[in-house]
Amino acid sequence: MKIFADHRENSSNVIREIFKLDIDVDMEQLDVGDYILSERVGIERKTASDFLSSLVDGRLLDQTKSLAQTFERPLLILEGSGLYTERNVHPNAIRGALSCIAVDHQVSILKTKNEKETAKMIASIADREQDDEETEIPIRGDRKALSLTESQQYIVEGLPGVSAVLAKRLLSHFESVEDIMVANIEELKEVHGIGDEKAEEIRKVLEHGYSVEDEKERCVSQTKLQD
């Protein structure tokens, strides 16, 4: 068996335990996830401390959403204890994040006690995925193929200020992406959650001519701010 692991996992005991199980591990800089076990399966590994830190700083849900958009079988391994006691994070916030990951992002959550058990879990899944198959495991950042509905939602979510929930409202109201794109400000405001400012921003993006110079100026401005 062979798996790919993100280079940041190199310092964890998980990698050492995986080696003990006679599994080849290629350390790479992965764009999404911590472990890739097959073309279908990608894993994000979080200790309780990692989970809470990424929840507080806002990275957690972005990471699991990217995982779900990239792999057909996205998995989150939640390792160790102390999820509700390690930091002063309200239990409702933790439960809300877990619910969002499992229900909205459709990422399966697996619980392990420690790094050794995590390694065994990864090995078990890899064995199922790679059994009797001589296939290359792609290190990819490509998103999985989207259904027609998911593609429509993905396009609409690209509009300014449009969340996943608002994208669904827009599609339900206008019934097609094309009708959303040609709707005027007043028509857009008929959808709950879209006011004057948001409607104007949407129309601005749709109507304004594309300019490479605008993009260059934005990049220069960001660089100056970082300096």
Secondary structure, DSSP 4 states (H G I P E B T S, - for coil): -EEEEEGGGGGSHHHHHHHHTT-EEEEE--SS-SEE-SSSEEEEEEEHHHHHHHHHTT-HHHHHHHHHHH-SEEEEEEESS-TTTSS---HHHHHHHHHIIIIIS--EEEEESSHHHHHHHHHHHHHHHHTT---PPP---PPPPPPHHHHHHHHHHTSTT--HHHHHHHHHHHSSHHHHHH--HHHHTTSTT--HHHHHHHHHHHHSPP-HHHHHHHHHHHHHHH-
